[in-house]
């Protein structure tokens, strides 16, 4: 999921910490912190995401699409 990708990128940046100056390391820490917050937000969105069901699985009382812009009530 997206949150895992964000966390993986933050971890990858962490591997650079020993190769850069103190100022650059401070910037990497800030970016990693921001990425962690973004990952937390993405994870919350992923948890609350409602995935629509295909029409074949929709309850009978939902409207059924019969044409491009026409609807009828399913029986």
VMD Tcl script that builds the backbone (N, CA, C; Angstrom):
set m [mol new atoms 225]
animate dup $m
set s [atomselect $m all]
$s set {name element resname resid chain x y z} {
  {N N UNK 1 A 0.828 -1.168 0.000}
  {CA C UNK 1 A 0.000 0.000 0.000}
  {C C UNK 1 A 0.885 1.248 0.000}
  {N N UNK 2 A 0.258 2.367 -0.214}
  {CA C UNK 2 A 0.995 3.623 -0.332}
  {C C UNK 2 A 1.757 3.940 0.951}
  {N N UNK 3 A 1.133 3.715 2.095}
  {CA C UNK 3 A 1.808 4.030 3.361}
  {C C UNK 3 A 3.109 3.244 3.511}
  {N N UNK 4 A 3.121 1.995 3.082}
  {CA C UNK 4 A 4.346 1.186 3.163}
  {C C UNK 4 A 5.422 1.721 2.233}
  {N N UNK 5 A 5.017 2.160 1.048}
  {CA C UNK 5 A 5.987 2.736 0.109}
  {C C UNK 5 A 6.625 3.989 0.694}
  {N N UNK 6 A 5.822 4.829 1.332}
  {CA C UNK 6 A 6.347 6.050 1.948}
  {C C UNK 6 A 7.330 5.689 3.054}
  {N N UNK 7 A 6.958 4.731 3.897}
  {CA C UNK 7 A 7.859 4.308 4.984}
  {C C UNK 7 A 9.160 3.718 4.432}
  {N N UNK 8 A 9.070 2.945 3.357}
  {CA C UNK 8 A 10.273 2.369 2.747}
  {C C UNK 8 A 11.201 3.451 2.213}
  {N N UNK 9 A 10.630 4.501 1.633}
  {CA C UNK 9 A 11.453 5.603 1.133}
  {C C UNK 9 A 12.117 6.365 2.274}
  {N N UNK 10 A 11.404 6.544 3.369}
  {CA C UNK 10 A 11.990 7.197 4.538}
  {C C UNK 10 A 13.152 6.369 5.084}
  {N N UNK 11 A 12.976 5.057 5.117}
  {CA C UNK 11 A 14.042 4.176 5.591}
  {C C UNK 11 A 15.254 4.237 4.662}
  {N N UNK 12 A 14.991 4.294 3.360}
  {CA C UNK 12 A 16.100 4.376 2.396}
  {C C UNK 12 A 16.909 5.656 2.598}
  {N N UNK 13 A 16.222 6.754 2.890}
  {CA C UNK 13 A 16.948 8.001 3.164}
  {C C UNK 13 A 17.834 7.862 4.400}
  {N N UNK 14 A 17.383 7.077 5.359}
  {CA C UNK 14 A 18.159 6.881 6.583}
  {C C UNK 14 A 19.505 6.241 6.327}
  {N N UNK 15 A 19.615 5.470 5.266}
  {CA C UNK 15 A 20.895 4.823 4.964}
  {C C UNK 15 A 21.950 5.823 4.512}
  {N N UNK 16 A 21.528 7.024 4.145}
  {CA C UNK 16 A 22.474 8.056 3.701}
  {C C UNK 16 A 23.062 8.864 4.851}
  {N N UNK 17 A 22.513 8.727 6.027}
  {CA C UNK 17 A 22.886 9.581 7.157}
  {C C UNK 17 A 24.395 9.606 7.433}
  {N N UNK 18 A 25.052 8.486 7.319}
  {CA C UNK 18 A 26.485 8.447 7.643}
  {C C UNK 18 A 27.361 8.960 6.483}
  {N N UNK 19 A 26.747 9.268 5.341}
  {CA C UNK 19 A 27.507 9.705 4.177}
  {C C UNK 19 A 27.441 11.214 3.928}
  {N N UNK 20 A 26.723 11.945 4.780}
  {CA C UNK 20 A 26.494 13.362 4.521}
  {C C UNK 20 A 26.966 14.210 5.698}
  {N N UNK 21 A 27.030 15.518 5.450}
  {CA C UNK 21 A 27.437 16.451 6.508}
  {C C UNK 21 A 26.350 16.559 7.578}
  {N N UNK 22 A 26.671 17.203 8.675}
  {CA C UNK 22 A 25.699 17.383 9.755}
  {C C UNK 22 A 24.475 18.170 9.297}
  {N N UNK 23 A 24.703 19.203 8.491}
  {CA C UNK 23 A 23.589 20.018 7.993}
  {C C UNK 23 A 22.688 19.191 7.073}
  {N N UNK 24 A 23.300 18.406 6.213}
  {CA C UNK 24 A 22.523 17.551 5.313}
  {C C UNK 24 A 21.773 16.471 6.098}
  {N N UNK 25 A 22.422 15.940 7.130}
  {CA C UNK 25 A 21.779 14.930 7.973}
  {C C UNK 25 A 20.560 15.524 8.686}
  {N N UNK 26 A 20.674 16.772 9.109}
  {CA C UNK 26 A 19.542 17.440 9.759}
  {C C UNK 26 A 18.377 17.572 8.780}
  {N N UNK 27 A 18.667 17.917 7.535}
  {CA C UNK 27 A 17.628 18.018 6.522}
  {C C UNK 27 A 16.995 16.650 6.260}
  {N N UNK 28 A 17.808 15.615 6.185}
  {CA C UNK 28 A 17.279 14.261 5.971}
  {C C UNK 28 A 16.369 13.858 7.133}
  {N N UNK 29 A 16.743 14.213 8.358}
  {CA C UNK 29 A 15.896 13.901 9.517}
  {C C UNK 29 A 14.535 14.590 9.401}
  {N N UNK 30 A 14.534 15.847 8.952}
  {CA C UNK 30 A 13.275 16.580 8.778}
  {C C UNK 30 A 12.421 15.916 7.702}
  {N N UNK 31 A 13.050 15.571 6.579}
  {CA C UNK 31 A 12.315 14.923 5.482}
  {C C UNK 31 A 11.757 13.582 5.943}
  {N N UNK 32 A 12.547 12.819 6.674}
  {CA C UNK 32 A 12.074 11.522 7.175}
  {C C UNK 32 A 10.916 11.690 8.146}
  {N N UNK 33 A 10.963 12.722 8.965}
  {CA C UNK 33 A 9.870 12.998 9.889}
  {C C UNK 33 A 8.596 13.353 9.121}
  {N N UNK 34 A 8.750 14.174 8.091}
  {CA C UNK 34 A 7.602 14.538 7.254}
  {C C UNK 34 A 7.047 13.317 6.524}
  {N N UNK 35 A 7.929 12.451 6.055}
  {CA C UNK 35 A 7.483 11.227 5.387}
  {C C UNK 35 A 6.745 10.304 6.362}
  {N N UNK 36 A 7.204 10.232 7.587}
  {CA C UNK 36 A 6.525 9.407 8.589}
  {C C UNK 36 A 5.116 9.932 8.844}
  {N N UNK 37 A 4.981 11.258 8.930}
  {CA C UNK 37 A 3.652 11.849 9.127}
  {C C UNK 37 A 2.758 11.577 7.911}
  {N N UNK 38 A 3.322 11.685 6.718}
  {CA C UNK 38 A 2.555 11.409 5.501}
  {C C UNK 38 A 2.136 9.937 5.455}
  {N N UNK 39 A 3.025 9.046 5.878}
  {CA C UNK 39 A 2.706 7.615 5.903}
  {C C UNK 39 A 1.584 7.332 6.894}
  {N N UNK 40 A 1.612 8.010 8.043}
  {CA C UNK 40 A 0.544 7.833 9.029}
  {C C UNK 40 A -0.798 8.293 8.457}
  {N N UNK 41 A -0.787 9.430 7.763}
  {CA C UNK 41 A -2.007 9.937 7.138}
  {C C UNK 41 A -2.501 8.970 6.067}
  {N N UNK 42 A -1.589 8.494 5.235}
  {CA C UNK 42 A -1.956 7.548 4.181}
  {C C UNK 42 A -2.513 6.258 4.777}
  {N N UNK 43 A -1.921 5.782 5.857}
  {CA C UNK 43 A -2.400 4.561 6.504}
  {C C UNK 43 A -3.811 4.749 7.041}
  {N N UNK 44 A -4.072 5.905 7.629}
  {CA C UNK 44 A -5.419 6.202 8.131}
  {C C UNK 44 A -6.423 6.226 6.985}
  {N N UNK 45 A -6.044 6.822 5.874}
  {CA C UNK 45 A -6.918 6.861 4.702}
  {C C UNK 45 A -7.150 5.453 4.148}
  {N N UNK 46 A -6.102 4.654 4.120}
  {CA C UNK 46 A -6.221 3.280 3.625}
  {C C UNK 46 A -7.170 2.462 4.502}
  {N N UNK 47 A -7.093 2.679 5.805}
  {CA C UNK 47 A -7.960 1.945 6.740}
  {C C UNK 47 A -9.430 2.311 6.556}
  {N N UNK 48 A -9.689 3.578 6.255}
  {CA C UNK 48 A -11.059 4.064 6.157}
  {C C UNK 48 A -11.607 4.080 4.737}
  {N N UNK 49 A -10.808 3.658 3.786}
  {CA C UNK 49 A -11.231 3.651 2.393}
  {C C UNK 49 A -12.329 2.619 2.176}
  {N N UNK 50 A -13.420 3.056 1.590}
  {CA C UNK 50 A -14.511 2.150 1.266}
  {C C UNK 50 A -14.386 1.796 -0.208}
  {N N UNK 51 A -14.181 0.526 -0.468}
  {CA C UNK 51 A -14.040 0.062 -1.843}
  {C C UNK 51 A -15.424 -0.308 -2.356}
  {N N UNK 52 A -15.862 0.324 -3.459}
  {CA C UNK 52 A -17.194 0.008 -3.972}
  {C C UNK 52 A -17.282 -1.426 -4.468}
  {N N UNK 53 A -18.443 -2.035 -4.249}
  {CA C UNK 53 A -18.672 -3.401 -4.720}
  {C C UNK 53 A -19.053 -3.371 -6.194}
  {N N UNK 54 A -18.704 -4.401 -6.931}
  {CA C UNK 54 A -19.188 -4.494 -8.316}
  {C C UNK 54 A -20.709 -4.537 -8.332}
  {N N UNK 55 A -21.315 -4.048 -9.412}
  {CA C UNK 55 A -22.782 -3.988 -9.515}
  {C C UNK 55 A -23.429 -5.346 -9.293}
  {N N UNK 56 A -22.789 -6.422 -9.696}
  {CA C UNK 56 A -23.356 -7.763 -9.538}
  {C C UNK 56 A -23.536 -8.136 -8.073}
  {N N UNK 57 A -22.765 -7.516 -7.181}
  {CA C UNK 57 A -22.844 -7.831 -5.766}
  {C C UNK 57 A -23.654 -6.806 -4.985}
  {N N UNK 58 A -24.157 -5.769 -5.651}
  {CA C UNK 58 A -24.908 -4.723 -4.968}
  {C C UNK 58 A -26.246 -5.273 -4.487}
  {N N UNK 59 A -26.740 -4.798 -3.348}
  {CA C UNK 59 A -28.051 -5.233 -2.863}
  {C C UNK 59 A -29.145 -4.878 -3.867}
  {N N UNK 60 A -30.225 -5.637 -3.853}
  {CA C UNK 60 A -31.313 -5.475 -4.814}
  {C C UNK 60 A -31.981 -4.118 -4.727}
  {N N UNK 61 A -31.984 -3.478 -3.561}
  {CA C UNK 61 A -32.673 -2.200 -3.436}
  {C C UNK 61 A -31.895 -1.021 -4.020}
  {N N UNK 62 A -30.655 -1.220 -4.435}
  {CA C UNK 62 A -29.886 -0.150 -5.051}
  {C C UNK 62 A -30.323 0.052 -6.495}
  {N N UNK 63 A -30.118 1.280 -6.999}
  {CA C UNK 63 A -30.488 1.581 -8.371}
  {C C UNK 63 A -29.623 0.782 -9.344}
  {N N UNK 64 A -30.215 0.380 -10.439}
  {CA C UNK 64 A -29.518 -0.399 -11.447}
  {C C UNK 64 A -29.337 0.455 -12.696}
  {N N UNK 65 A -28.154 0.491 -13.251}
  {CA C UNK 65 A -27.889 1.245 -14.472}
  {C C UNK 65 A -28.369 0.414 -15.649}
  {N N UNK 66 A -29.242 1.017 -16.491}
  {CA C UNK 66 A -29.744 0.279 -17.646}
  {C C UNK 66 A -29.326 0.906 -18.963}
  {N N UNK 67 A -28.849 2.097 -18.926}
  {CA C UNK 67 A -28.389 2.780 -20.131}
  {C C UNK 67 A -27.309 3.758 -19.741}
  {N N UNK 68 A -26.836 4.520 -20.702}
  {CA C UNK 68 A -25.741 5.435 -20.425}
  {C C UNK 68 A -26.092 6.428 -19.320}
  {N N UNK 69 A -27.286 7.022 -19.388}
  {CA C UNK 69 A -27.696 7.987 -18.374}
  {C C UNK 69 A -29.060 7.664 -17.792}
  {N N UNK 70 A -29.545 6.451 -17.944}
  {CA C UNK 70 A -30.855 6.065 -17.447}
  {C C UNK 70 A -30.706 5.130 -16.260}
  {N N UNK 71 A -31.600 5.279 -15.310}
  {CA C UNK 71 A -31.593 4.426 -14.133}
  {C C UNK 71 A -32.996 3.892 -13.903}
  {N N UNK 72 A -33.095 2.725 -13.278}
  {CA C UNK 72 A -34.385 2.219 -12.829}
  {C C UNK 72 A -34.165 1.602 -11.459}
  {N N UNK 73 A -35.195 1.525 -10.677}
  {CA C UNK 73 A -35.098 0.904 -9.378}
  {C C UNK 73 A -35.083 -0.604 -9.546}
  {N N UNK 74 A -34.135 -1.261 -8.938}
  {CA C UNK 74 A -34.066 -2.718 -9.006}
  {C C UNK 74 A -35.188 -3.296 -8.143}
  {N N UNK 75 A -35.704 -4.407 -8.553}
  {CA C UNK 75 A -36.808 -5.009 -7.800}
  {C C UNK 75 A -36.299 -6.044 -6.860}
}
mol reanalyze $m
mol bondsrecalc $m
mol representation Tube
mol addrep $m
